[in-house]
Amino acid sequence: MDTNIFDTELRYQIALTQIDSIGPSLAKHLLERFGTARGVFNASKKDLLDIEYFGNYRAEKIIRFNNFTNADAEVLFVQQKQITPLFINDAAYPKKLAACSDAPTILYYKGTAPINQSRVISIVGTRLPTHYGKWLTTLIIEQLAPYNPLIISGLAYGIDVTAHQSALNCNLQTVGVLAHSLATIYPAAHQHIANDMIASGGLLTELSSTARIEKFNFPKRNRIVAGLSDATIVIETETKGGSMITANLAFDYDRQVFACPGKITDKKSSGCLQLIQTHKAAMLDSVATFIEALGWAPIATKPMAPKVQQNLTDSEKTILALLDHQIPVAIDEIYLKSMLPNAVLAGSLLNLELYGLIGALPGKTYLRLLG
């Protein structure tokens, strides 16, 4: 075994994160003072005590630290698994996240996508979405695709995994922020998509390989999701849960937050409506509005040109007027209200789908598309 892999700055960087009284803010301060993690461990007690409010307890923790066993094991794990460690003062560390006061001191990244991209969007939501919520997630990502954003989420059930899969389907890079180490994938059912993401995106965590899966790490993970991004989109959520934590953190970080409105009687829309009502999120009524709010330069997209809308048949215009952006309408209701013959109705629905004006949902229901 090559012992030189342990005699590196990484060893001291990892060791610094293992001192429980040294949090992210203090670690940044130490690095500003001593330059490197190795420099922190080589500092004299006097130099450490010269730091305002540092105190004797923390100084002793650093001076007396001599157990590098766990740090060395992590160095070996990182090398064997081809993981990229990102320390807080590294040039490759996510710059948007580094601007947050509670940014993790170290991140472990396995993937191919650069994290420092100009357009980074987080998409979050409930683990038990409706058909509409999953459809809307897919639609939003499809309409964002021409702008080539990096899509961030948490690899959880529901909206998270739908966002990751939709991004992959649109040939977008997507990164999953884990609440556990890279030694495992949770939930295990997402192992396959995690493999696809490593090939076209990546997986990111602040937790070392020995960290167990703990409930309290999931809310902590959400600050990374929020901090990595220019904006967070909340699809469906109740008033409590991880998505609301992420949205509130993004708001606190002075990032843009958008929430998709839903029916006032729908519990899964209650969190989104609360975010809009309390002015912590803008209402996402169209992707065009979202793009304008972020100030992204217009890009030619595929939606139907206005002149095509003007050339719709009377039956197609009738159907379009009956459909809503938010509430799916059953084909039987469309038939009764439009009073169109079955053959005309079927042909008109197909044409409207091909034009990109409506979307078909399970149960023979239809929605008018955003934009």
C-alpha positions in Angstrom: 0.0 0.0 0.0 1.3 3.4 -0.9 1.5 5.3 2.4 2.0 8.6 0.5 -1.8 8.8 -0.1 -2.2 9.5 3.6 0.5 12.2 3.8 -1.6 14.8 2.0 -3.6 17.9 2.7 -6.8 15.8 2.3 -5.9 13.8 5.5 -5.9 17.0 7.5 -9.0 18.4 5.8 -11.0 15.3 6.7 -9.6 15.3 10.2 -10.7 18.9 10.7 -14.3 17.9 10.0 -14.1 15.2 12.6 -13.5 17.6 15.5 -17.1 18.1 16.8 -16.5 21.6 18.1 -15.3 23.0 14.8 -18.3 23.8 12.6 -18.3 25.2 9.1 -18.1 28.9 10.0 -15.2 28.3 12.4 -13.4 26.1 9.9 -13.6 28.9 7.3 -12.1 31.3 9.9 -9.3 28.9 10.7 -8.4 28.4 7.1 -8.4 32.2 6.5 -5.9 32.5 9.4 -3.6 29.5 8.8 -4.1 28.9 5.0 -4.5 25.1 5.0 -6.0 22.3 7.2 -2.4 21.1 7.8 -1.5 24.6 8.9 -4.4 24.5 11.4 -3.1 21.3 13.0 0.5 22.7 13.1 -0.6 25.9 14.8 0.6 26.6 18.3 -1.8 26.9 21.1 -0.9 30.5 21.5 -1.8 31.2 17.8 -5.1 29.4 18.2 -5.9 31.4 21.4 -5.2 34.6 19.6 -8.3 33.9 17.5 -11.2 35.9 19.0 -13.7 33.8 20.9 -11.9 30.5 20.0 -11.3 29.5 23.6 -9.1 27.0 25.4 -11.4 24.0 24.8 -11.3 24.1 21.0 -7.5 24.9 21.1 -6.9 21.8 23.2 -9.1 19.7 20.8 -6.8 20.6 17.9 -3.5 20.5 19.8 -4.2 17.1 21.3 -5.7 15.5 18.1 -3.6 12.5 17.2 -6.0 9.9 15.9 -5.9 10.1 12.1 -7.2 6.5 11.7 -10.7 7.5 10.5 -9.3 10.2 8.3 -6.8 7.8 6.7 -9.6 5.3 6.1 -11.6 7.9 4.4 -8.7 8.9 2.2 -8.4 5.3 1.1 -12.2 5.0 0.4 -12.2 8.2 -1.7 -9.3 6.9 -3.8 -10.7 3.4 -4.3 -14.2 4.6 -5.2 -13.0 7.5 -7.5 -14.7 10.1 -5.4 -13.8 13.7 -5.6 -13.5 15.5 -2.3 -14.3 19.2 -2.4 -13.0 21.2 0.6 -14.5 24.6 1.4 -11.5 26.6 0.1 -11.0 24.5 -3.1 -11.6 26.3 -6.4 -13.9 23.5 -7.5 -16.1 23.8 -4.4 -19.7 25.0 -5.4 -19.4 28.8 -5.3 -23.1 29.3 -4.7 -23.1 27.0 -1.7 -19.9 28.5 -0.4 -21.7 31.8 0.0 -23.9 30.3 2.6 -22.7 30.6 6.2 -23.5 27.0 7.1 -21.9 25.4 4.0 -20.4 22.0 4.7 -16.6 22.1 5.3 -16.1 19.2 2.9 -18.2 17.5 0.2 -17.8 14.1 -1.4 -18.8 14.0 -5.1 -19.0 11.2 -7.5 -20.0 12.1 -11.0 -19.1 13.8 -14.3 -21.1 17.1 -14.3 -19.4 20.3 -13.2 -21.2 21.6 -10.1 -20.2 25.2 -10.7 -22.6 26.0 -13.6 -24.2 29.3 -14.4 -27.8 27.8 -14.3 -28.6 25.5 -11.4 -32.2 24.7 -10.4 -33.5 22.7 -7.5 -36.8 20.8 -7.9 -38.4 19.4 -4.7 -41.7 18.1 -3.6 -43.6 15.4 -1.7 -42.6 11.7 -1.7 -46.2 10.8 -2.5 -47.1 13.1 -5.5 -50.3 13.0 -7.5 -50.3 12.1 -11.2 -50.6 15.8 -11.8 -47.5 16.6 -9.7 -45.3 14.0 -11.6 -46.6 15.2 -14.9 -46.0 18.8 -14.0 -42.4 18.0 -12.9 -41.8 16.4 -16.3 -43.4 19.3 -18.2 -41.3 21.9 -16.4 -38.1 20.1 -17.0 -38.9 19.6 -20.6 -39.6 23.3 -21.1 -36.4 24.2 -19.2 -34.3 21.8 -21.3 -33.3 24.3 -24.0 -31.6 26.4 -21.3 -29.5 23.4 -20.3 -29.7 23.9 -16.5 -28.2 21.5 -13.9 -31.1 19.9 -12.1 -30.6 19.3 -8.3 -32.8 17.2 -6.1 -32.5 14.7 -3.2 -33.0 11.3 -4.9 -36.0 10.6 -2.6 -39.2 8.9 -3.7 -41.8 11.0 -5.5 -41.0 14.4 -7.0 -37.2 14.1 -6.4 -36.7 10.9 -8.5 -39.2 12.2 -11.1 -37.1 15.3 -11.5 -33.9 13.3 -11.8 -35.4 10.9 -14.3 -37.0 13.6 -16.4 -33.7 15.5 -16.5 -31.9 12.3 -17.8 -34.7 11.8 -20.4 -34.1 15.4 -21.6 -30.3 14.8 -21.7 -29.8 17.3 -18.9 -27.2 16.8 -16.2 -28.7 16.1 -12.7 -27.1 15.8 -9.3 -28.6 14.1 -6.3 -27.8 15.4 -2.8 -27.7 12.5 -0.4 -28.5 12.4 3.3 -26.1 9.5 3.7 -22.6 8.5 2.5 -21.6 7.4 -0.9 -21.0 3.9 0.5 -24.7 3.1 -0.2 -27.8 4.3 -2.0 -31.0 5.0 -0.2 -33.7 4.1 -1.1 -32.1 1.0 -2.6 -34.8 1.0 -5.3 -33.0 4.1 -6.8 -29.7 2.3 -7.3 -30.3 2.1 -11.1 -31.1 5.7 -11.6 -28.2 6.6 -9.3 -25.8 4.8 -11.7 -27.3 6.7 -14.6 -26.8 10.0 -12.8 -23.2 9.3 -12.1 -22.7 8.9 -15.8 -24.6 12.1 -16.6 -24.5 14.2 -13.5 -23.5 13.0 -10.1 -24.1 12.3 -6.4 -23.1 14.6 -3.6 -22.9 14.3 0.1 -21.2 15.9 3.1 -21.1 12.6 5.0 -18.1 10.2 5.3 -18.3 6.6 4.3 -18.8 5.4 7.9 -21.9 7.6 8.5 -25.0 5.6 9.2 -28.4 6.5 7.7 -30.0 8.8 10.4 -33.2 10.8 10.2 -31.6 14.0 11.4 -29.3 14.1 8.3 -32.2 14.5 5.9 -33.2 18.0 7.0 -29.5 18.9 7.1 -29.1 17.7 3.5 -31.8 20.2 2.4 -29.5 23.2 3.1 -27.2 21.8 0.4 -30.0 21.4 -2.1 -31.1 25.0 -1.5 -27.6 26.5 -1.4 -26.4 24.9 -4.6 -29.1 26.5 -6.7 -30.1 29.8 -8.3 -33.7 29.0 -7.6 -35.8 26.3 -6.0 -39.1 25.1 -7.5 -41.6 23.4 -5.2 -44.0 21.2 -7.1 -46.3 19.6 -4.4 -45.9 19.6 -0.6 -47.8 19.7 2.6 -47.1 22.5 5.1 -44.5 20.4 6.9 -41.7 18.3 5.5 -38.4 18.4 3.7 -39.6 20.4 0.8 -40.8 23.2 3.0 -37.4 23.1 4.9 -35.6 23.5 1.5 -37.9 26.3 0.4 -37.5 28.2 3.6 -33.7 27.8 3.5 -33.5 29.0 -0.1 -35.6 32.0 1.0 -33.2 32.7 3.9 -30.2 32.4 1.5 -31.8 35.1 -0.6 -32.4 32.7 -3.5 -35.5 32.7 -5.7 -38.2 30.3 -4.7 -41.2 29.3 -6.8 -44.2 27.2 -5.9 -46.7 25.6 -8.1 -50.3 26.4 -7.1 -52.9 23.8 -6.7 -56.5 23.3 -5.5 -57.1 24.9 -2.1 -58.8 21.6 -1.1 -55.7 19.5 -2.0 -53.5 18.8 1.1 -50.5 18.2 -1.2 -50.8 21.7 -2.4 -51.2 23.3 1.0 -47.4 23.9 1.5 -47.1 25.6 -1.9 -50.1 27.8 -1.3 -48.6 28.8 2.1 -45.3 29.7 0.5 -47.1 31.9 -2.0 -49.4 33.4 0.6 -46.5 34.4 2.9 -44.5 35.8 0.0 -41.7 33.3 0.4 -42.3 32.0 -3.1 -43.5 33.4 -6.4 -46.3 31.5 -8.0 -45.1 29.4 -10.9 -47.8 29.8 -13.5 -45.6 29.3 -16.5 -42.0 28.4 -17.3 -41.8 31.6 -19.3 -42.5 33.6 -16.1 -39.8 31.6 -14.3 -37.2 32.3 -17.1 -38.0 36.0 -17.1 -37.7 36.2 -13.3 -34.2 34.6 -13.4 -33.1 36.9 -16.3 -32.1 34.1 -18.6 -31.6 35.2 -22.2 -34.4 33.9 -24.5 -33.7 30.7 -26.4 -35.6 29.5 -29.4 -37.9 26.7 -28.1 -40.3 24.3 -29.7 -43.7 25.5 -28.4 -46.3 26.1 -31.1 -46.0 29.5 -32.8 -48.9 31.9 -32.4 -49.9 31.7 -36.1 -50.5 27.9 -35.6 -52.9 28.7 -32.7 -54.7 31.1 -35.0 -55.1 28.2 -37.5 -56.8 25.9 -35.0 -60.1 24.4 -36.1 -63.3 25.5 -34.3 -63.4 22.1 -32.6 -59.8 22.4 -31.4 -60.5 25.9 -30.0 -63.6 24.6 -28.2 -61.6 21.9 -26.5 -58.8 24.2 -25.6 -61.2 26.6 -23.9 -62.6 23.8 -21.8 -59.2 22.7 -20.3 -57.5 24.1 -17.3 -53.8 24.4 -16.4 -54.2 22.9 -13.0 -57.2 20.6 -12.8 -57.3 17.5 -15.1 -60.6 17.3 -17.1 -62.0 13.8 -18.0 -62.6 13.0 -21.6 -66.3 12.3 -20.8 -66.7 15.8 -19.5 -65.0 17.3 -22.5 -67.4 15.2 -24.7 -70.5 16.4 -22.9 -69.5 20.1 -22.8 -68.0 20.3 -26.3 -70.9 18.4 -27.9 -68.5 17.2 -30.6 -68.8 13.8 -32.3 -66.5 11.1 -31.0 -64.4 10.9 -34.1 -63.9 14.7 -34.2 -63.2 14.8 -30.5 -60.5 12.1 -30.8 -58.9 13.7 -33.8 -58.9 17.2 -32.2 -57.4 15.9 -28.9 -54.6 14.2 -30.9 -53.8 17.3 -32.9 -53.7 19.5 -29.7 -51.3 17.0 -28.1 -49.1 17.1 -31.2 -49.1 20.9 -31.2 -47.9 20.8 -27.6 -51.0 22.6 -26.3 -52.4 19.9 -24.1 -51.1 16.9 -22.2 -52.7 13.5 -21.6 -52.8 12.1 -18.0 -53.7 8.7 -16.7 -57.4 7.9 -16.5 -58.2 9.6 -19.9 -57.9 13.1 -18.5 -56.3 16.1 -20.1 -54.6 19.4 -19.0 -53.8 22.5 -20.8 -50.1 23.0 -20.9 -48.2 25.8 -19.3 -46.4 28.5 -21.3 
